Amino acid sequence: MERTTPKMDTKNLAVRVTSALVFGVFFFTLLWFGDRSWASWTYLAIMAATAALGVRELTLMARVRRFNPSLAAGTLVAWGILAHFFLASGNLDPVPLWLIFAAGAPVIHFGALFFDKDLDEALPSQAITWLGALYLGFGLGFQQKLFMLQGTLPKTGSRLILALFIITWFGDTAAYFVGSYFGRRKLAPRVSPKKSWEGAFGNLGGNLLGAFLMQATVCPEWSAVDCVALGLLLGTAGQLGDLVESTWKRSVGVKDSNVGVGIPGHGGILDRVDSLVFAAPVMYAYVHFVHGFN
């Protein structure tokens, strides 16, 4: 049977590793200072910038098909959702979601009447605007919520964010190597011909390894059941998120989401956060319902 993935590109791998190290040093430094008063604001700024860049990429991808979603409106609504997650605490909710949606609807729909020059594609254009806002707003908002959680251990939020990143990234890395060397059976050929079942199982193996590593280092309160559950749940959610974004790219005929500007060796912002956007809400749900974090 023919292989479904090409041989490993060592040159591209070197670029990927170098870029990952640069971003890793930055994020790990921030997480080290996760209990400082300025840390949550810094993380919010990073999430806001990521949301804006992600909405931009989705907007440019849509314009390949001659749709015209609003970059400004999508970014504003995504920022509003981020503000909700940042400010909501206990019974306090100064920026409730109903207010974000009530204010976002006229911005997206009435704004199109004045600024969209091609109303023939109004329905898909405005739908994609909402998609970008909700996808980035909620996916990154749950990361912000995780970062701000407090528990019995110091820097609880930083520990959970680090665990989220490591579990997801270990899975991605394992899928890359296992798929490159052993991938033969196509996982979703209509969506991503390079992905294989072998890579998918390698991904889950990497997720489990990352979870047990986090238990041994930064999350000692986790049990073996927590490690297995989080490894499998985050691994499954992350791979689904990757496949979802792959369907969007295939629908517009682009290889990477960057559409011109991206991260060396890693594609665009959406290519980097697609797994995390799906995995972050799953992790928050787990620590909320199983461990009682709010």
Backbone bond lengths (Angstrom), bond angles and torsions (degrees), N, CA, C in turn:
res aa  C-N    CA-C-N  psi(-1)  N-CA   C-N-CA  omega(-1)  CA-C   N-CA-C  phi
1 M - - - 1.462 - - 1.526 109.40 -
2 E 1.311 116.46 139.25 1.460 120.58 -177.01 1.523 110.62 -70.54
3 R 1.322 115.34 150.89 1.457 120.72 176.50 1.522 108.50 -71.61
4 T 1.324 115.95 148.54 1.462 120.71 178.88 1.516 111.82 -100.69
5 T 1.333 117.48 -4.83 1.450 120.39 179.36 1.516 109.19 -130.35
6 P 1.337 118.33 147.29 1.453 121.22 179.76 1.516 111.57 -75.65
7 K 1.321 116.22 167.97 1.449 120.33 174.43 1.520 109.49 -64.77
8 M 1.311 114.65 155.73 1.451 119.96 -174.19 1.519 111.87 -64.70
9 D 1.332 116.00 133.20 1.452 123.06 176.49 1.525 107.87 -89.08
10 T 1.343 117.11 98.38 1.463 120.65 -174.50 1.523 112.38 -66.12
11 K 1.341 117.72 -32.84 1.455 120.60 179.07 1.524 110.19 -66.30
12 N 1.336 116.20 -46.12 1.456 120.09 178.39 1.518 111.07 -65.45
13 L 1.345 116.55 -34.63 1.454 120.54 178.65 1.524 110.60 -62.31
14 A 1.344 117.37 -41.05 1.461 120.70 179.26 1.526 110.91 -63.01
15 V 1.331 116.59 -40.78 1.465 120.28 178.30 1.519 110.41 -65.47
16 R 1.340 117.16 -42.64 1.468 121.81 179.11 1.524 111.03 -60.34
17 V 1.329 116.03 -45.03 1.458 120.27 -177.87 1.527 110.59 -65.37
18 T 1.337 117.19 -42.89 1.464 120.63 179.78 1.528 111.20 -61.80
19 S 1.324 116.94 -46.35 1.466 120.65 178.36 1.519 111.02 -62.05
20 A 1.340 116.43 -42.50 1.464 120.53 -179.35 1.524 111.08 -62.91
21 L 1.333 117.20 -38.31 1.462 120.68 179.77 1.523 111.20 -65.11
22 V 1.336 116.56 -41.46 1.472 120.49 179.70 1.524 109.94 -61.91
23 F 1.331 116.73 -49.65 1.462 119.94 179.91 1.523 110.99 -67.95
24 G 1.337 117.41 -34.74 1.451 120.54 -179.79 1.517 112.27 -63.49
25 V 1.331 116.87 -44.26 1.462 120.60 178.79 1.526 110.50 -60.08
26 F 1.333 116.34 -42.87 1.468 120.48 -179.93 1.525 111.35 -62.79
27 F 1.324 117.42 -49.78 1.458 120.73 -176.85 1.528 111.77 -67.93
28 F 1.322 117.53 -41.71 1.458 119.24 -179.20 1.527 110.93 -65.57
29 T 1.335 117.66 -33.78 1.462 120.96 175.30 1.517 110.66 -63.30
30 L 1.342 116.15 -44.92 1.459 120.22 178.34 1.526 110.97 -62.19
31 L 1.335 117.42 -43.58 1.453 120.80 -178.34 1.529 111.64 -66.77
32 W 1.309 117.34 -30.22 1.462 121.09 177.67 1.527 110.72 -62.44
33 F 1.342 116.26 -34.29 1.460 121.30 179.11 1.530 111.50 -99.25
34 G 1.338 116.52 27.95 1.457 120.84 -173.58 1.508 114.92 -63.03
35 D 1.352 118.71 -19.72 1.455 120.49 -178.92 1.525 112.98 -92.73
36 R 1.328 117.90 0.84 1.464 120.78 178.51 1.525 110.09 -78.28
37 S 1.312 116.97 154.12 1.467 121.15 -175.57 1.522 112.31 -64.38
38 W 1.312 116.63 -29.94 1.459 120.01 -176.82 1.530 112.74 -85.69
39 A 1.326 117.25 -11.44 1.462 120.14 -173.06 1.523 111.77 -64.82
40 S 1.353 117.31 -44.27 1.466 119.50 -177.97 1.518 111.49 -65.24
41 W 1.348 116.21 -34.92 1.468 119.29 176.85 1.521 110.93 -68.65
42 T 1.325 116.41 -38.80 1.468 119.92 177.66 1.518 110.72 -64.47
43 Y 1.338 116.04 -42.15 1.463 119.34 179.22 1.526 110.35 -65.46
44 L 1.332 116.60 -38.06 1.461 120.30 176.87 1.528 110.52 -60.95
45 A 1.333 116.74 -42.03 1.468 120.36 179.28 1.530 110.47 -62.79
46 I 1.337 117.11 -39.18 1.464 120.82 178.48 1.524 110.32 -65.84
47 M 1.336 116.72 -43.76 1.461 120.35 178.92 1.529 111.09 -64.99
48 A 1.338 117.33 -38.09 1.465 120.57 179.12 1.523 110.92 -65.60
49 A 1.339 116.56 -42.27 1.467 119.79 178.06 1.521 110.70 -65.77
50 T 1.334 116.61 -40.45 1.465 120.59 178.31 1.518 110.85 -63.24
51 A 1.335 116.83 -41.41 1.462 120.71 178.55 1.517 111.04 -61.52
52 A 1.329 116.79 -45.05 1.464 120.22 -179.85 1.521 111.41 -62.44
53 L 1.331 116.91 -43.82 1.458 120.53 179.97 1.526 110.98 -67.88
54 G 1.337 116.54 -37.44 1.462 119.87 178.99 1.522 112.26 -66.68
55 V 1.340 116.51 -43.35 1.467 120.11 176.69 1.523 109.86 -62.87
56 R 1.324 116.85 -38.17 1.468 120.52 177.97 1.523 110.96 -61.03
57 E 1.336 116.79 -45.37 1.463 119.56 -179.73 1.518 111.64 -62.98
58 L 1.331 116.25 -43.41 1.463 119.55 179.61 1.529 110.39 -64.50
59 T 1.318 116.61 -37.41 1.467 121.25 177.84 1.528 111.04 -63.52
60 L 1.320 116.74 -45.82 1.463 120.56 -179.57 1.528 111.21 -67.04
61 M 1.338 116.76 -36.96 1.463 119.63 176.30 1.523 110.43 -62.12
62 A 1.331 116.52 -42.25 1.464 120.46 -179.94 1.522 111.42 -65.79
63 R 1.318 117.23 -33.77 1.462 120.31 -178.91 1.520 112.17 -69.93
64 V 1.343 116.91 -19.10 1.460 119.80 173.07 1.523 110.06 -60.18
65 R 1.334 116.13 -34.50 1.466 121.81 177.93 1.526 112.25 -93.69
66 R 1.337 116.11 14.10 1.470 123.86 176.41 1.528 113.25 67.73
67 F 1.343 117.17 22.60 1.450 120.25 167.88 1.531 107.35 -84.97
68 N 1.313 117.15 164.99 1.460 119.07 -175.53 1.532 111.42 -137.60
69 P 1.341 118.11 64.42 1.464 119.47 175.71 1.520 110.68 -66.21
70 S 1.315 116.33 157.16 1.462 121.13 -177.23 1.524 110.54 -91.28
71 L 1.320 116.14 115.91 1.462 121.17 177.21 1.522 110.47 -64.71
72 A 1.328 117.28 -44.19 1.462 121.13 -177.28 1.528 111.32 -64.94
73 A 1.341 117.11 -47.96 1.463 120.40 -178.17 1.527 111.38 -65.36
74 G 1.332 117.14 -44.27 1.458 120.49 179.26 1.515 112.01 -61.30
75 T 1.337 116.57 -40.63 1.467 120.70 179.61 1.524 111.09 -66.93
76 L 1.331 117.28 -42.86 1.465 120.62 -179.07 1.523 111.73 -62.56
77 V 1.328 117.24 -43.28 1.466 119.89 179.61 1.533 110.15 -67.56
78 A 1.337 117.69 -40.68 1.468 120.56 176.74 1.521 110.43 -60.59
79 W 1.336 117.63 -41.91 1.465 121.26 177.77 1.526 110.92 -64.22
80 G 1.326 116.34 -37.00 1.459 119.31 177.39 1.523 112.01 -62.14
81 I 1.338 116.41 -41.78 1.467 120.31 178.07 1.526 110.50 -65.14
82 L 1.337 116.70 -39.96 1.465 120.40 175.83 1.525 110.81 -60.79
83 A 1.357 116.38 -41.85 1.462 120.13 179.08 1.521 111.30 -61.47
84 H 1.327 116.15 -37.32 1.472 119.91 177.30 1.524 110.60 -60.01
85 F 1.326 117.28 -49.65 1.458 120.55 -178.66 1.528 111.36 -65.10
86 F 1.323 116.94 -33.75 1.467 121.02 -177.94 1.522 111.85 -72.69
87 L 1.339 117.74 -39.10 1.462 121.64 -172.27 1.527 113.92 -93.42
88 A 1.346 117.29 -24.61 1.467 119.85 -178.33 1.527 109.91 -68.22
89 S 1.329 116.27 128.87 1.460 121.05 -179.55 1.520 108.65 -153.09
90 G 1.334 116.17 120.23 1.456 119.54 -178.55 1.519 111.17 61.59
91 N 1.337 115.16 -125.53 1.466 120.18 178.05 1.522 112.56 -88.82
92 L 1.317 117.11 -2.25 1.462 121.37 -179.48 1.520 110.13 -88.72
93 D 1.309 116.17 129.74 1.464 121.56 179.64 1.531 108.62 -147.08
94 P 1.347 116.93 73.62 1.466 120.11 -174.55 1.524 114.13 -66.38
95 V 1.330 117.57 -22.45 1.469 120.75 178.45 1.529 107.79 -126.02
96 P 1.330 117.94 75.83 1.471 120.54 -177.04 1.523 111.82 -67.31
97 L 1.318 115.70 155.73 1.460 120.18 -177.61 1.527 111.80 -62.70
98 W 1.357 117.14 -35.36 1.462 118.25 -179.66 1.530 110.81 -60.70
99 L 1.334 116.02 -34.22 1.463 119.56 178.36 1.524 111.34 -69.78
100 I 1.338 115.87 -38.84 1.474 120.24 178.03 1.523 109.93 -61.65
101 F 1.331 116.72 -46.18 1.465 120.14 -178.42 1.534 111.30 -69.62
102 A 1.343 117.08 -38.73 1.459 120.15 179.67 1.522 111.19 -65.20
103 A 1.326 116.94 -37.26 1.465 120.73 178.45 1.526 111.01 -80.02
104 G 1.346 116.76 -33.06 1.459 119.84 -177.30 1.512 113.24 -71.78
105 A 1.341 117.02 -32.42 1.469 119.92 -178.02 1.523 112.81 -58.84
106 P 1.334 119.48 -51.33 1.472 118.02 178.13 1.527 113.17 -66.71
107 V 1.341 116.29 -33.05 1.463 118.59 178.48 1.528 110.42 -62.10
108 I 1.338 116.31 -43.49 1.466 120.36 -177.68 1.526 111.48 -76.20
109 H 1.331 117.62 -48.50 1.459 120.58 -170.87 1.528 113.12 -84.60
110 F 1.329 117.36 -46.63 1.468 118.61 178.09 1.519 111.22 -72.75
111 G 1.343 115.47 -32.95 1.463 118.31 177.79 1.511 112.03 -60.79
112 A 1.346 116.25 -34.30 1.466 119.97 179.46 1.520 111.87 -64.00
113 L 1.332 116.97 -30.06 1.462 120.05 -179.92 1.524 111.76 -63.55
114 F 1.329 115.90 -28.19 1.464 120.03 -176.37 1.528 112.93 -100.55
115 F 1.331 116.79 -28.42 1.463 118.73 -171.19 1.529 114.41 -115.81
116 D 1.318 118.81 -12.25 1.460 121.27 178.46 1.522 108.85 -91.11
117 K 1.334 115.87 112.90 1.464 120.48 -176.05 1.527 112.53 -77.12
118 D 1.331 117.57 -17.31 1.462 120.95 -177.59 1.529 109.06 -123.75
119 L 1.315 116.43 87.04 1.457 120.97 -178.18 1.532 112.36 -77.73
120 D 1.325 117.79 -2.61 1.464 119.79 175.85 1.529 111.33 -63.62
121 E 1.321 116.27 -25.08 1.467 121.35 179.16 1.520 110.47 -111.80
122 A 1.323 117.14 30.96 1.467 120.97 -175.21 1.520 112.37 -61.85
123 L 1.327 117.91 -42.67 1.466 120.60 -176.45 1.522 112.12 -62.09
124 P 1.345 119.86 -57.43 1.472 118.07 179.44 1.522 112.66 -65.26
125 S 1.335 117.58 -33.71 1.465 119.97 -178.55 1.527 110.95 -64.01
126 Q 1.330 116.98 -46.78 1.460 119.91 -179.57 1.525 111.43 -71.76
127 A 1.322 117.10 -32.68 1.460 120.23 176.47 1.530 110.79 -64.61
128 I 1.317 117.48 -40.01 1.468 121.43 178.88 1.523 110.17 -68.97
129 T 1.330 117.42 -33.64 1.463 120.30 175.52 1.527 110.22 -60.59
130 W 1.345 115.79 -46.58 1.464 119.75 176.89 1.527 110.93 -62.72
131 L 1.325 117.00 -41.91 1.456 120.92 -179.51 1.522 111.05 -57.21
132 G 1.322 116.76 -48.74 1.459 120.22 -179.77 1.518 112.08 -61.03
133 A 1.340 116.09 -42.47 1.462 120.39 -178.88 1.524 111.52 -64.56
134 L 1.337 116.89 -46.47 1.464 120.90 -177.11 1.531 111.38 -72.27
135 Y 1.329 116.17 -42.65 1.466 121.37 -178.16 1.525 110.91 -60.90
136 L 1.332 116.73 -50.94 1.462 119.60 -178.93 1.513 111.68 -77.95
137 G 1.339 117.87 -38.68 1.451 120.30 -177.79 1.521 112.85 -61.56
138 F 1.334 116.62 -49.70 1.456 119.82 -178.97 1.523 112.02 -75.64
139 G 1.326 117.21 -43.07 1.457 119.79 -178.39 1.514 112.87 -61.12
140 L 1.334 117.00 -41.84 1.465 120.94 178.39 1.521 111.05 -83.65
141 G 1.336 116.56 -29.36 1.459 119.90 178.33 1.517 112.34 -62.28
142 F 1.320 117.56 -38.73 1.457 120.07 177.52 1.524 111.09 -68.40
143 Q 1.324 117.80 -30.06 1.461 119.34 172.77 1.522 109.87 -64.07
144 Q 1.346 116.77 -44.40 1.454 120.54 177.92 1.527 110.73 -59.95
145 K 1.334 116.49 -41.75 1.462 120.88 179.20 1.522 110.88 -62.84
146 L 1.325 117.06 -43.13 1.459 120.85 177.45 1.525 110.93 -61.00
147 F 1.320 116.50 -43.16 1.464 121.22 -177.28 1.525 111.55 -61.36
148 M 1.322 117.69 -30.56 1.454 121.61 -174.78 1.526 113.37 -94.34
149 L 1.337 118.76 0.00 1.455 120.98 179.71 1.524 111.07 -66.77
150 Q 1.325 115.36 146.28 1.456 121.66 177.48 1.521 109.18 -124.35
151 G 1.319 115.88 137.39 1.460 121.11 -179.71 1.502 111.31 -139.89
152 T 1.319 116.51 -157.45 1.459 120.68 -177.68 1.523 112.31 -73.89
153 L 1.320 117.52 -25.99 1.459 121.51 179.02 1.520 110.36 -93.61
154 P 1.336 118.56 146.88 1.466 119.64 174.95 1.520 111.05 -64.35
155 K 1.321 115.68 148.62 1.478 121.85 178.98 1.535 111.21 57.14
156 T 1.326 116.19 42.42 1.465 119.74 -179.04 1.526 111.05 -56.04
157 G 1.329 116.61 -47.53 1.460 119.99 -178.71 1.513 112.64 -61.20
158 S 1.338 116.24 -42.88 1.463 119.95 178.28 1.520 111.48 -61.94
159 R 1.313 115.97 -39.52 1.458 120.20 178.58 1.533 111.04 -62.75
160 L 1.327 116.37 -43.04 1.462 120.05 -178.48 1.528 111.41 -68.54
161 I 1.332 117.08 -40.35 1.468 119.94 177.65 1.519 110.40 -64.41
162 L 1.339 116.21 -43.28 1.471 119.07 177.82 1.519 109.80 -60.91
163 A 1.334 117.14 -42.21 1.462 120.19 178.54 1.524 111.16 -62.89
164 L 1.333 116.47 -42.30 1.468 120.55 177.67 1.521 110.85 -57.92
165 F 1.329 116.90 -47.60 1.460 121.20 -179.18 1.523 111.49 -64.29
166 I 1.338 116.38 -49.14 1.462 120.12 -175.03 1.524 111.40 -64.74
167 I 1.339 117.20 -45.77 1.463 119.81 -179.90 1.523 110.28 -60.82
168 T 1.338 116.54 -44.35 1.468 120.09 -179.21 1.517 111.57 -68.48
169 W 1.324 117.11 -45.49 1.467 120.53 -177.00 1.527 111.74 -69.43
170 F 1.336 117.89 -36.59 1.464 119.74 175.78 1.526 109.80 -60.81
171 G 1.328 116.26 -39.80 1.457 119.85 177.54 1.512 112.05 -64.12
172 D 1.344 116.63 -46.48 1.460 120.46 178.98 1.533 111.40 -59.06
173 T 1.335 115.03 -43.78 1.468 119.89 -178.09 1.525 110.87 -65.96
174 A 1.335 116.58 -44.27 1.470 120.37 179.24 1.522 110.67 -62.93
175 A 1.343 116.71 -40.24 1.466 119.87 178.70 1.523 110.78 -62.43
176 Y 1.322 116.75 -39.11 1.469 121.12 -179.56 1.531 111.23 -62.34
177 F 1.339 116.15 -48.31 1.464 119.41 -177.11 1.527 111.70 -73.36
178 V 1.323 116.75 -46.29 1.469 119.18 -179.17 1.523 110.32 -64.33
179 G 1.328 116.47 -43.22 1.459 119.28 179.01 1.515 112.51 -64.60
180 S 1.338 116.67 -37.44 1.472 120.14 -179.16 1.515 112.32 -66.90
181 Y 1.322 116.62 -38.33 1.464 120.03 -175.59 1.526 113.96 -92.42
182 F 1.328 116.92 -33.69 1.467 119.62 -171.01 1.521 114.00 -121.93
183 G 1.329 118.34 -5.76 1.455 120.64 -174.29 1.526 113.17 -65.87
184 R 1.322 116.22 122.84 1.459 121.30 179.21 1.532 112.33 -133.66
185 R 1.323 116.59 -35.06 1.470 119.96 -176.12 1.525 109.60 -98.81
186 K 1.306 115.90 120.63 1.462 120.76 -175.47 1.515 111.26 -66.90
187 L 1.331 115.18 135.86 1.460 120.96 -179.93 1.524 111.60 -84.32
188 A 1.324 116.29 -50.54 1.468 121.15 -178.76 1.522 108.19 -146.83
189 P 1.340 117.12 75.46 1.472 120.86 -172.10 1.519 114.27 -60.29
190 R 1.334 118.21 -29.11 1.467 120.01 179.47 1.524 111.84 -72.53
191 V 1.327 115.57 -22.96 1.467 120.13 -176.05 1.522 111.39 -101.12
192 S 1.330 116.59 -50.49 1.463 121.37 -176.74 1.522 109.20 -147.24
193 P 1.328 117.61 96.03 1.475 121.20 -175.74 1.521 114.35 -59.52
194 K 1.343 118.18 -21.91 1.459 120.84 -177.47 1.527 112.92 -80.27
195 K 1.322 117.76 -18.21 1.462 120.11 -176.82 1.536 109.71 -81.31
196 S 1.331 114.90 138.88 1.464 120.45 -177.60 1.522 110.40 -128.36
197 W 1.338 115.26 161.80 1.457 120.07 175.74 1.528 110.61 -64.76
198 E 1.314 116.55 -35.66 1.460 119.36 177.68 1.532 110.59 -61.97
199 G 1.332 115.80 -42.94 1.457 119.47 176.99 1.515 112.45 -64.02
200 A 1.347 116.82 -37.28 1.458 121.13 179.79 1.533 111.13 -64.07
201 F 1.349 116.64 -43.48 1.459 119.13 177.83 1.528 110.92 -69.97
202 G 1.336 116.41 -33.97 1.457 119.47 174.00 1.511 111.08 -62.74
203 N 1.324 116.06 -37.68 1.461 121.35 176.76 1.524 110.46 -57.89
204 L 1.335 116.78 -49.43 1.465 120.50 -179.70 1.531 111.43 -62.53
205 G 1.327 116.09 -36.60 1.454 119.11 176.48 1.520 111.38 -62.91
206 G 1.338 116.32 -42.20 1.453 120.28 176.97 1.523 111.93 -65.31
207 N 1.328 116.94 -37.41 1.469 120.99 176.45 1.530 110.98 -60.36
208 L 1.329 116.21 -46.41 1.465 120.35 -179.86 1.524 111.02 -64.05
209 L 1.323 117.03 -41.64 1.462 120.78 177.75 1.528 110.41 -61.15
210 G 1.334 116.31 -44.39 1.450 120.05 178.75 1.517 112.21 -62.67
211 A 1.334 117.37 -39.41 1.461 121.02 -179.43 1.527 111.23 -64.39
212 F 1.331 117.66 -44.60 1.464 120.17 179.69 1.525 111.11 -68.95
213 L 1.342 116.99 -32.46 1.465 119.76 175.39 1.517 110.46 -64.58
214 M 1.330 117.47 -40.34 1.459 121.23 178.58 1.526 111.34 -66.69
215 Q 1.332 116.46 -36.49 1.468 119.30 176.67 1.527 110.51 -62.67
216 A 1.314 117.01 -39.29 1.463 121.78 -176.68 1.525 112.78 -75.70
217 T 1.334 117.67 -17.80 1.465 119.86 -173.34 1.529 113.74 -117.67
218 V 1.318 118.53 -57.08 1.472 119.54 -170.61 1.524 114.06 -118.16
219 C 1.324 118.86 -13.34 1.467 121.63 -178.71 1.528 109.74 -126.09
220 P 1.341 118.63 63.81 1.471 120.90 -175.19 1.522 113.39 -66.66
221 E 1.336 118.17 -16.05 1.461 120.63 179.84 1.523 112.71 -75.91
222 W 1.320 117.29 -13.09 1.459 120.59 179.54 1.522 110.37 -70.09
223 S 1.315 115.48 142.75 1.460 121.11 172.20 1.532 108.70 -93.74
224 A 1.321 115.47 173.19 1.464 119.30 176.57 1.524 110.48 -62.08
225 V 1.339 116.77 -34.93 1.465 120.52 177.59 1.527 110.34 -63.67
226 D 1.344 116.80 -41.76 1.467 120.52 176.86 1.531 110.60 -58.72
227 C 1.317 116.38 -44.62 1.463 120.47 -178.15 1.524 111.25 -61.52
228 V 1.325 116.13 -46.92 1.462 119.56 -179.51 1.524 110.46 -65.62
229 A 1.331 116.49 -44.91 1.460 120.06 -178.20 1.524 111.14 -63.20
230 L 1.328 116.89 -47.71 1.464 119.82 -178.71 1.523 111.30 -67.74
231 G 1.326 117.01 -39.08 1.458 119.55 178.13 1.513 112.02 -59.67
232 L 1.332 116.55 -47.33 1.469 120.61 -178.20 1.527 111.58 -72.46
233 L 1.333 117.28 -41.64 1.463 120.55 -178.15 1.531 111.25 -66.50
234 L 1.331 116.37 -49.51 1.469 119.63 -179.14 1.526 110.60 -67.31
235 G 1.338 116.18 -36.54 1.463 119.21 178.77 1.515 112.14 -64.47
236 T 1.323 116.36 -43.71 1.464 119.70 178.92 1.519 111.37 -66.68
237 A 1.344 116.69 -46.28 1.466 120.51 179.99 1.530 111.22 -62.71
238 G 1.334 116.26 -41.37 1.458 119.99 -179.64 1.517 112.68 -63.57
239 Q 1.333 116.98 -41.62 1.464 119.83 179.69 1.528 111.28 -69.24
240 L 1.331 116.97 -35.77 1.466 119.30 175.00 1.525 110.46 -63.90
241 G 1.335 116.31 -41.15 1.461 119.49 177.88 1.515 112.17 -61.98
242 D 1.324 116.12 -39.38 1.463 120.71 177.80 1.526 111.17 -63.85
243 L 1.329 116.35 -42.15 1.463 120.42 179.92 1.528 111.37 -67.72
244 V 1.335 117.14 -37.75 1.464 120.31 178.43 1.513 110.54 -60.24
245 E 1.347 115.98 -47.23 1.465 118.33 -179.71 1.524 111.25 -66.65
246 S 1.325 116.99 -32.43 1.464 120.47 177.50 1.527 110.83 -63.90
247 T 1.348 117.27 -36.26 1.467 119.06 177.76 1.523 110.86 -64.32
248 W 1.337 116.65 -37.62 1.467 119.62 178.42 1.522 110.78 -64.50
249 K 1.319 116.54 -44.77 1.463 119.96 -179.53 1.522 110.97 -64.02
250 R 1.324 116.29 -42.26 1.464 119.13 -179.97 1.525 111.04 -65.48
251 S 1.326 117.36 -34.90 1.465 120.22 -178.05 1.523 112.58 -66.02
252 V 1.348 116.45 -24.29 1.469 119.19 178.99 1.525 111.89 -109.74
253 G 1.341 116.85 -0.87 1.449 120.47 174.27 1.513 115.55 75.75
254 V 1.356 117.37 35.29 1.462 120.37 176.66 1.520 108.98 -117.69
255 K 1.326 116.68 151.04 1.457 122.07 -178.53 1.513 110.97 -83.40
256 D 1.339 116.12 -45.34 1.454 122.07 179.43 1.521 109.34 -119.90
257 S 1.330 116.28 157.75 1.457 119.73 -177.63 1.521 112.93 -78.62
258 N 1.358 117.46 -9.66 1.458 118.67 -171.94 1.530 113.41 -66.54
259 V 1.317 118.71 -29.82 1.466 123.10 -178.70 1.523 109.97 46.50
260 G 1.340 115.92 50.24 1.457 119.29 173.44 1.515 114.20 119.57
261 V 1.334 119.12 -38.47 1.459 122.43 -177.88 1.516 108.41 -130.59
262 G 1.335 116.92 127.93 1.459 117.91 -177.67 1.512 111.91 -156.84
263 I 1.331 115.37 -170.18 1.459 123.34 179.54 1.520 107.70 -95.15
264 P 1.328 118.63 124.76 1.467 120.35 -177.42 1.526 112.55 -51.72
265 G 1.339 115.19 123.08 1.455 121.12 177.92 1.509 115.21 80.99
266 H 1.343 117.46 -4.80 1.459 119.96 -174.57 1.522 113.72 -126.02
267 G 1.302 118.76 1.64 1.458 119.78 -177.67 1.507 111.28 78.96
268 G 1.344 115.98 -141.04 1.451 120.48 -177.39 1.516 112.76 -101.40
269 I 1.336 115.49 -175.59 1.453 121.12 178.84 1.525 110.85 -60.59
270 L 1.333 117.06 -44.31 1.463 119.96 -179.74 1.521 111.40 -62.52
271 D 1.334 117.14 -33.82 1.459 120.34 177.97 1.528 111.11 -65.07
272 R 1.323 117.12 -27.54 1.461 121.53 -178.52 1.518 113.03 -88.00
273 V 1.335 117.16 -31.21 1.470 118.89 -174.72 1.516 113.30 -103.09
274 D 1.345 118.04 -3.28 1.471 119.03 -174.46 1.524 112.51 -58.01
275 S 1.333 117.41 -40.81 1.467 120.17 178.14 1.522 111.19 -71.26
276 L 1.333 116.75 -42.34 1.463 121.41 -177.27 1.521 112.18 -66.81
277 V 1.346 117.21 -34.80 1.459 120.82 -179.88 1.525 111.21 -60.69
278 F 1.318 117.05 -35.78 1.468 120.72 177.83 1.526 111.70 -85.83
279 A 1.325 117.36 -32.25 1.462 120.36 -175.26 1.527 112.35 -77.55
280 A 1.334 117.99 -34.24 1.464 120.72 -176.28 1.532 112.76 -60.79
281 P 1.350 120.07 -48.01 1.471 118.65 176.93 1.523 112.99 -61.35
282 V 1.332 117.10 -34.49 1.467 120.50 178.91 1.524 110.12 -65.86
283 M 1.338 116.81 -42.69 1.456 119.47 179.73 1.523 110.87 -66.21
284 Y 1.337 116.45 -41.38 1.462 118.34 178.89 1.528 110.53 -62.78
285 A 1.325 116.81 -42.97 1.461 120.17 178.72 1.528 110.80 -59.67
286 Y 1.328 116.76 -39.30 1.469 120.05 -178.44 1.524 110.89 -66.38
287 V 1.345 117.27 -51.05 1.467 118.86 -176.97 1.529 110.84 -69.90
288 H 1.333 117.47 -24.44 1.466 120.49 178.30 1.534 110.66 -74.98
289 F 1.310 117.48 -51.62 1.460 120.82 -174.73 1.523 113.77 -81.85
290 V 1.329 117.00 -30.82 1.465 120.16 -177.95 1.524 111.90 -91.70
291 H 1.338 116.73 -41.90 1.469 120.64 -176.48 1.525 112.81 -103.92
292 G 1.327 117.61 -6.90 1.455 119.70 175.43 1.517 115.78 78.66
293 F 1.335 118.79 16.82 1.451 120.90 177.59 1.535 110.13 -74.03
294 N 1.340 116.09 144.48 1.461 121.70 177.31 1.524 110.69 -124.77
